[in-house]
Amino acid sequence: MSNDYKPGSIAPKSGQYEQVGPRGGKTGEERTVTRGEPLPPTPKPGMAYRLVDPTKHRSGR
């Protein structure tokens, strides 16, 4: 769970975050989150988010 983020934590990068189950399984659900914003709540307790597609833009961050 090293690259997983809990709901409510601040997104370190902008991009698509996939919801993952309590044991790390993929759910197929993604949310777009902007860097510095909190990650939204998940439908079930114990779920987390994983960055799957960082946003690409000019600044290269």
Secondary structure, DSSP 8 states (H G I E B T S, - for coil): -TTEE-TTSB-SS-EEEEEE-TTS-EEEEEEEE-TTSB----SSTT-EEEEEEE---TT--
